Amino acid sequence: MKRDDEFFDKVASLIEQARRFVGRTADLTMCVTYFEIGRMIVEQEQDGEARAEYGRSLMKELSKHLATRFGRGYSVSTLTNARKFFQTYAPTISQSLITKSAKVDDVQKQLSLITIFGDGDSKAIRPTALRELYPFKVSWTHYLILMRIKNADERRFYETEAARQQWTVRQLSRQYNSSLYERLALSRDKDEVMRLANEGQIVEKPRDMLKNPLVLEFLGMEESTRYSEDDLEAALCNNLQKFLLELGKGFLYEARQKRFTFEEKFFYVDLVFYNRLLQCYVLFDLKIDELEHQDLGQMQMYVHYFDRFVKTDNENPTAGILLCREKDDNIVELTLPEGENIFASEYNLYLPDKTLLQQKLAEWTQEFEDAQEILAISREDAESDEE
């Protein structure tokens, strides 16, 4: 038997072993199978001469061989994705499975030993043990999107959030296309950006809710079309599920045009939410034009009213967010007292330019690093003067 035929049979044998393992860990098994197929292809290509030409031939012949044994599902495109999957995620996988000492036969043996909760075999590898060896968190279809993200920090963030928030493939695609990572990063300092990449979005204080900007492309409203604040509010309520996804973690909807009375006057809060992670009310006021200082003052009054007459003693202070088309950060900073739980966030009715946001994030990061370097030099100079 030719060497390639032996290789083809080994790949087919791996698939046969994987097909025996179904049920609750089907997604993990599929990811492990494609990862191992990718590894086997890469190693086989490295052994071949004239690598590029041999690689193309290898993929075509392997696809034909697998199609004969298993039918559809193993096209050249799928096998190419498997190779890219291995190349992308190999650095994060246990070294015992990616070094040359990890033989295919050993992997197949591990797969064949997997059981779903106990057949009395004490040597069986449980699903939890397999997950420790292969820390894949989402489905293969999710990884088809993730492995095309070049920035490792960004890719890790989306993988973490997709698993934690149980995003569908469509939701993951939408969050990536809306540049969620860049928008969150631009609302944070450098240390929190690193934490964002490693741990995903952590909501511990009101500022953690912010994105810059909020993207409302799902409303289907054109930038050039004239619309009122009432129109914007109605569109948000009609697309509440998508709006909650865009708002992020922990939000619960309570009311629209929430009325309260003070000094025999009626006031209305556009949208009232509750954030269960922060244990506080979050009030939204909608502005279709540029934000003015009077708008900030009005939100202050709303927030103070809720703090004094609505929230309970065991709840945290109310937060207020003004959604506007444009804002001047200097006016916001000058108008609001330090420590006030009131924020202004711009919104877009279209998906942002991802390249532009990536450029802004890179510039912001460089500015932060330059400022830190200047601060360090100033401290050194001050210490020298004291000596």
N, C-alpha and C positions, 0 to 999 in steps of 0.2 A: 504493500500500500504506500502511495506517495506521502511525503511529509505533510502536504497541504490537506490531503484526505484525512489523515490522522487528526490534524488540527480542526477540520470541519466537524468531525465526529465528537471531539472534545467539547466544542461549543454547543453542539446539539445535545450532548449528554447533560451539560449544565442546565439547559432549558428544560429538559425532561425532569431533572431533579427539582427545579424551581416550581414546575407546574404541580408538583405533589403538595406544595405548601400553599394553601389558600385559607380564606377566612379573614379574621380580623387584621392580619398582618399582610394582606395581599399587596398593598401599596409599597410597603417596605421590601417585600420579596421582589417586586418588579424592579425597584430601584437597585437592589443588590444584584439582580440578574444582569441588568443593563450595565452596571458599573463593572462587573466581572467580565462581561463580553467586551466592553471597551478596553479593559486591561489586557485581555488575551489578544485583541487585535493589535494594540500598540506593541506588545512584546513580539508578536509574530512579524510585524512590519520591521521592527528593529533588527530582526534576524535575517531579513531579506536583502538582496542586492538591488541596486537601482530603486531605492525606497519609494519614490513617488509613483513610478510606473507600476511597481509591484503592488503597492497599496491599493491602487484603483482596481487592478485585476483581482486582488484578494477579496475586496469587498463585493465585487460582482459575483464571483464564484461562490463565496460564502452565502450570499443572499439566495442564490439559486438552490444551493444545497439545503438551506433551512426551509425554503418554500416547498421543496419536495417533501420534506419530513413533517412540516407543521402547517403548511398552507400560508395564507397571508399573514402579514405582521412583521416581517423581517426584511423590509426593502433596504436598498443601499442607503437611502436617506435615514432610516431608523438606525442602521449600523453606524453610520457617520455620527449621528447624535450620541450613540453609546460611547464611541471613541472620545468625542468632545466632553461628555459627562465625566469619564474617567480622568481626562487631562485637567479638567476644571477642579474636581473634588478630591483627587488623589492626595493632596497635601493634608487634608483634614481627616483622612481615614487612618485607622490603626495601622502602624507600621508592620505589624505581623501579617497583614493581608496585602500590602503593596510592595514589599521587598521581593527580591527574586527568590528568596527562600520559601515564599508562600506559594506552593504549587497548586495548580488547578484541582488536582485530585483531593487535596486537603479541603479546599473550599467546597467541592461537591460533597465530600463526606460530612462536612458541617451542615450543609443544606439538607442532606438526607436524614440527619439525626433530629431535625427540628420537629417538635410535636406541639399541638395546641392543647395545653393543660392535661398532661399526664396520662401516659399509658403505662406507668409503672417503671419506665426506663430512667434510672437515676442519671444516666449519662447524656440524656437528651438535652440539646441546647434550646432553651426557652426563647420565646420572642424577645423578652427583655434583654437576654444575653446577646442576641443577634443585633439588637439596636445599639448596644454598647460597642460592638465591633464596627457597625455601619451606622453612624449617627444621622441617618436621613430622616427629615422631619415631616416632609410633605410628599405628595404623589409625584409620579414620573412626569405627568403633564405639567405640574408646577415647575419641575426642574427644567423642562424644555424652555421655559421663560427665564428662569434664574440663571442658568449656565451661560446665557448670552449677555449677562451684565458683567462688564469688564472690571469695574471697580470692586475689589474684594470686600471692602467695608460695606458698600452699598448692597452687594449681593447677600452678605450675611444678615444685614438688617431686614431685607425683604423676606428671606427665608425664615427668620425668627418670628416676624410679625405674621406671616402667612400661617405658620403653625399655631401660634398663640391665639390669633384671632379667628382661626378656622376660615380663612378666606377661600372662596372658590377660585378657580383658575381665572374666571372673568374678573373677579374683584382684584386679584393680584395684578392682572394686566392693567386694570384701570388705575390702581394705586401707583404702579411703576410709570405709566404714561403721564400721570398727573404730577410726577416728580415729588412724591411724598417725602422721600429721604432728604432731598435738597431743601424742601420747604421747611421741614422740621429742623434741619441743621442750621439754617439761616436764622432761626429763632432762638438759638442756644449759644452758650459760650464754648470755648475749645474743649474743655474737659467733658462737658455734656455731649458734645459731638462724638467723642471717642466712646463714651458710654452708649450713645445711640447705636453706634455700629456694632458694639459687642453684646448689648443686652436688649436692643429694640427700644421702643418708646416706653419710658417709665413715667407714669403720671403720679407725682408726689406733691406738686404745688400748682396753683392756677396757671402759671406761665408755661408749664409743660403741655398745656392743651393747645397752645398757639401754633399756627402754621403761617408761613409767609410766602405767598398769599393763600387764602382759602379758594379752592377751585370748584366752581358750580357749573361745569359744562353740561352736566346731566339735566339741567333745567331746559335746555334747548332754546334759550333766549339769545337773540342776536345782539351784539354790542351796539349796532347802529339803530336798533329798534327803540322807540320811545316807550318807556314803561315807568310805572309809579312804584313807590315803596310797597303799596298794597299788592301790586302785581307780583313783585319779588317775594313777598311774604307768602302769598297764595301758592306760588310755584314751589317754594321750599316745603310747604306743608303737603302739597300733592306728591312730592318726591321725598317723603320723610325718611324712608328706609335708606335711600342713597345719601341723603343729607347726614344721617347719623353715621354712616360709614365714613364720610368725609370729615365729620367732627372728630371722630376717633374714639378712644377708649372710655367706657364708663358712662356715656350719656344716656339719659332717659328723658323722653319728651313729657312735658306736663301740660302746657297751655299755650294758646295763641291769643294775642290781645288780652292778656291778663289784666283785669281792672282792679284798681285799689282806690280807696277814697281817703283823702287827707285834707283836713280843714275845709270840708264840704266841697272839695274839688275832685273831679275824676281824673285819674291818670291810667295810661295803658302801656304795658310792656309788650313789645312786639312778639317775642318768643321767650318762653320760660322752660328751661331744662333743669335736670338734677344730675349731678355727677356722683355716682355711687362710690367711685374710688377716692375722690376728694371729700365726699360727704358734704356737699354744699350745693346751693342753688347757683345756676349760671343763667344770667339774663342776656338776651340779645336785642340790640336795637339796630334797625336796618336803615342805611343811608345810601341813596343812589347818586349822591354828589360828593364833593370833597368834604371831609370831616372838618367841623368848626368847633371852637372851644365851647360854644353853648351846648353842643351835643354831648360833650364830655361832662359838663355840669349837670345836664339832665340825667345822664346815666348814674352819676354820683348820688343823686337824689333817690333813684330807683333802688340802688344797692343799699343805701342807708335805711330806706324804708323796710326792705326785706330783712336786713340784719336786726332791726329793732322790733318788728311786729310779726314777722313770718317764721323765720328760722327758730329752731328749738335750741336749748342750751347745749345739747350734745352734738350739734352740727357746726361745721366750720363757717367762717365768714363768706358771704355771698360774693360771687365774681360777676363782673359785667364785661361784655364784649361788644364793641361797636363794629359792625360790618359796613365798610364803606368802599366806594370806588377809588378814592385817593385819600392819603393822609400825609400830614407833615409831622414827622417824628419830633421835631423841636417844639411844636405847639402842644403835642400830647404831653411831652415831658414837662413843659413849663406850666401847663394847666393842672396836672394831677399831682397831689402830694406824694412824697416817697412812700412806698409800701402799700399804696392803694391797689386793691384787687380789680382794677379796671384797665382794659386793654383795647387797642384799636387794631383791627386786622383788615387789610384790603381783600377784595374778592375779585376773581376773574370769571367770566362767563365762557371761557374757552380754555383748553389745555395749554399750559405754559410752554415756552420754548425751553426744552430740557437742556440744550447746550448752553443757553444763556444763563440758566440757573446754576449749572455746574461751574461756569466761568466765574459767576458772582461768589460762589462758595469757595473756590480756589483763591480768589482775590481777598475775600474776608479772612480766610485762614492765614494767608501770607501777612496781611495787615496785623493780625493778632500776634503772630510770631515775631514780627518786627517790633511791635510795641513791647512784648515781653523781653526782647533782647535789649532795647533801649532802657527799660526799667532795671534790668540786671546791671548794665553798665553804670547807671546813675547810682545804684546802691554801692557798687564797688568804689566809685569816686567819693561818695559820702564817707565810706569807711576809711578810705585813705586820708581824707582831710582830718578825720577825728584822730588818726594816729599821728 
